[in-house]
Amino acid sequence: LMITVIWKVLLNIERYKNNKK
């Protein structure tokens, strides 16, 4: 399943956004 990959990517994006804040 690629759902895990998408989930990881989403988590990474949110983490990056939080870090930028």
CHARMM internal coordinates of N, CA and C (Angstrom, degrees):
IC EDIT
DIST 1 N 1 CA 1.4779
DIST 1 CA 1 C 1.5281
ANGL 1 N 1 CA 1 C 110.52
DIST 1 C 2 N 1.3021
ANGL 1 CA 1 C 2 N 116.55
DIHE 1 N 1 CA 1 C 2 N 140.65
DIST 2 N 2 CA 1.4848
ANGL 1 C 2 N 2 CA 119.78
DIHE 1 CA 1 C 2 N 2 CA 178.73
DIST 2 CA 2 C 1.5297
ANGL 2 N 2 CA 2 C 110.07
DIHE 1 C 2 N 2 CA 2 C -93.24
DIST 2 C 3 N 1.3152
ANGL 2 CA 2 C 3 N 114.70
DIHE 2 N 2 CA 2 C 3 N 0.83
DIST 3 N 3 CA 1.4932
ANGL 2 C 3 N 3 CA 118.16
DIHE 2 CA 2 C 3 N 3 CA -179.63
DIST 3 CA 3 C 1.5226
ANGL 3 N 3 CA 3 C 109.97
DIHE 2 C 3 N 3 CA 3 C -60.61
DIST 3 C 4 N 1.3238
ANGL 3 CA 3 C 4 N 115.58
DIHE 3 N 3 CA 3 C 4 N -38.89
DIST 4 N 4 CA 1.4810
ANGL 3 C 4 N 4 CA 118.64
DIHE 3 CA 3 C 4 N 4 CA -179.73
DIST 4 CA 4 C 1.5253
ANGL 4 N 4 CA 4 C 110.09
DIHE 3 C 4 N 4 CA 4 C -61.67
DIST 4 C 5 N 1.3079
ANGL 4 CA 4 C 5 N 115.94
DIHE 4 N 4 CA 4 C 5 N -41.14
DIST 5 N 5 CA 1.4807
ANGL 4 C 5 N 5 CA 119.44
DIHE 4 CA 4 C 5 N 5 CA -179.47
DIST 5 CA 5 C 1.5281
ANGL 5 N 5 CA 5 C 109.62
DIHE 4 C 5 N 5 CA 5 C -63.36
DIST 5 C 6 N 1.3125
ANGL 5 CA 5 C 6 N 115.55
DIHE 5 N 5 CA 5 C 6 N -47.27
DIST 6 N 6 CA 1.4774
ANGL 5 C 6 N 6 CA 119.88
DIHE 5 CA 5 C 6 N 6 CA -179.52
DIST 6 CA 6 C 1.5267
ANGL 6 N 6 CA 6 C 109.58
DIHE 5 C 6 N 6 CA 6 C -60.31
DIST 6 C 7 N 1.3247
ANGL 6 CA 6 C 7 N 115.70
DIHE 6 N 6 CA 6 C 7 N -43.52
DIST 7 N 7 CA 1.4691
ANGL 6 C 7 N 7 CA 119.94
DIHE 6 CA 6 C 7 N 7 CA -179.41
DIST 7 CA 7 C 1.5251
ANGL 7 N 7 CA 7 C 110.04
DIHE 6 C 7 N 7 CA 7 C -60.60
DIST 7 C 8 N 1.3052
ANGL 7 CA 7 C 8 N 115.44
DIHE 7 N 7 CA 7 C 8 N -44.10
DIST 8 N 8 CA 1.4842
ANGL 7 C 8 N 8 CA 119.47
DIHE 7 CA 7 C 8 N 8 CA 179.37
DIST 8 CA 8 C 1.5268
ANGL 8 N 8 CA 8 C 110.03
DIHE 7 C 8 N 8 CA 8 C -62.73
DIST 8 C 9 N 1.3036
ANGL 8 CA 8 C 9 N 116.15
DIHE 8 N 8 CA 8 C 9 N -42.46
DIST 9 N 9 CA 1.4759
ANGL 8 C 9 N 9 CA 119.44
DIHE 8 CA 8 C 9 N 9 CA -179.59
DIST 9 CA 9 C 1.5294
ANGL 9 N 9 CA 9 C 109.69
DIHE 8 C 9 N 9 CA 9 C -62.70
DIST 9 C 10 N 1.3205
ANGL 9 CA 9 C 10 N 115.55
DIHE 9 N 9 CA 9 C 10 N -44.72
DIST 10 N 10 CA 1.4736
ANGL 9 C 10 N 10 CA 119.59
DIHE 9 CA 9 C 10 N 10 CA -179.80
DIST 10 CA 10 C 1.5183
ANGL 10 N 10 CA 10 C 109.82
DIHE 9 C 10 N 10 CA 10 C -60.06
DIST 10 C 11 N 1.3133
ANGL 10 CA 10 C 11 N 115.58
DIHE 10 N 10 CA 10 C 11 N -43.44
DIST 11 N 11 CA 1.4738
ANGL 10 C 11 N 11 CA 119.70
DIHE 10 CA 10 C 11 N 11 CA 179.38
DIST 11 CA 11 C 1.5185
ANGL 11 N 11 CA 11 C 109.48
DIHE 10 C 11 N 11 CA 11 C -61.43
DIST 11 C 12 N 1.2985
ANGL 11 CA 11 C 12 N 115.95
DIHE 11 N 11 CA 11 C 12 N -43.27
DIST 12 N 12 CA 1.4715
ANGL 11 C 12 N 12 CA 120.40
DIHE 11 CA 11 C 12 N 12 CA -179.24
DIST 12 CA 12 C 1.5282
ANGL 12 N 12 CA 12 C 110.48
DIHE 11 C 12 N 12 CA 12 C -61.45
DIST 12 C 13 N 1.3056
ANGL 12 CA 12 C 13 N 116.11
DIHE 12 N 12 CA 12 C 13 N -43.63
DIST 13 N 13 CA 1.4774
ANGL 12 C 13 N 13 CA 120.34
DIHE 12 CA 12 C 13 N 13 CA -179.25
DIST 13 CA 13 C 1.5287
ANGL 13 N 13 CA 13 C 109.62
DIHE 12 C 13 N 13 CA 13 C -62.20
DIST 13 C 14 N 1.3205
ANGL 13 CA 13 C 14 N 116.48
DIHE 13 N 13 CA 13 C 14 N -46.58
DIST 14 N 14 CA 1.4653
ANGL 13 C 14 N 14 CA 119.45
DIHE 13 CA 13 C 14 N 14 CA -179.13
DIST 14 CA 14 C 1.5191
ANGL 14 N 14 CA 14 C 110.20
DIHE 13 C 14 N 14 CA 14 C -62.56
DIST 14 C 15 N 1.3164
ANGL 14 CA 14 C 15 N 116.08
DIHE 14 N 14 CA 14 C 15 N -39.46
DIST 15 N 15 CA 1.4751
ANGL 14 C 15 N 15 CA 120.59
DIHE 14 CA 14 C 15 N 15 CA 179.99
DIST 15 CA 15 C 1.5285
ANGL 15 N 15 CA 15 C 108.49
DIHE 14 C 15 N 15 CA 15 C -64.66
DIST 15 C 16 N 1.2894
ANGL 15 CA 15 C 16 N 116.79
DIHE 15 N 15 CA 15 C 16 N -43.81
DIST 16 N 16 CA 1.4705
ANGL 15 C 16 N 16 CA 120.76
DIHE 15 CA 15 C 16 N 16 CA -179.39
DIST 16 CA 16 C 1.5340
ANGL 16 N 16 CA 16 C 109.85
DIHE 15 C 16 N 16 CA 16 C -61.77
DIST 16 C 17 N 1.3265
ANGL 16 CA 16 C 17 N 115.30
DIHE 16 N 16 CA 16 C 17 N -43.93
DIST 17 N 17 CA 1.4813
ANGL 16 C 17 N 17 CA 119.58
DIHE 16 CA 16 C 17 N 17 CA 179.33
DIST 17 CA 17 C 1.5285
ANGL 17 N 17 CA 17 C 109.58
DIHE 16 C 17 N 17 CA 17 C -61.18
DIST 17 C 18 N 1.3062
ANGL 17 CA 17 C 18 N 116.22
DIHE 17 N 17 CA 17 C 18 N -45.57
DIST 18 N 18 CA 1.4675
ANGL 17 C 18 N 18 CA 120.18
DIHE 17 CA 17 C 18 N 18 CA -179.64
DIST 18 CA 18 C 1.5232
ANGL 18 N 18 CA 18 C 110.28
DIHE 17 C 18 N 18 CA 18 C -62.44
DIST 18 C 19 N 1.3004
ANGL 18 CA 18 C 19 N 116.05
DIHE 18 N 18 CA 18 C 19 N -38.70
DIST 19 N 19 CA 1.4647
ANGL 18 C 19 N 19 CA 120.22
DIHE 18 CA 18 C 19 N 19 CA -178.93
DIST 19 CA 19 C 1.5270
ANGL 19 N 19 CA 19 C 110.11
DIHE 18 C 19 N 19 CA 19 C -66.69
DIST 19 C 20 N 1.3111
ANGL 19 CA 19 C 20 N 115.79
DIHE 19 N 19 CA 19 C 20 N -39.06
DIST 20 N 20 CA 1.4759
ANGL 19 C 20 N 20 CA 120.08
DIHE 19 CA 19 C 20 N 20 CA -178.91
DIST 20 CA 20 C 1.5239
ANGL 20 N 20 CA 20 C 109.56
DIHE 19 C 20 N 20 CA 20 C -64.93
DIST 20 C 21 N 1.3292
ANGL 20 CA 20 C 21 N 116.07
DIHE 20 N 20 CA 20 C 21 N -33.77
DIST 21 N 21 CA 1.4667
ANGL 20 C 21 N 21 CA 120.06
DIHE 20 CA 20 C 21 N 21 CA -179.66
DIST 21 CA 21 C 1.4994
ANGL 21 N 21 CA 21 C 105.28
DIHE 20 C 21 N 21 CA 21 C -63.20
END
COOR INIT
IC SEED 1 N 1 CA 1 C
IC BUILD
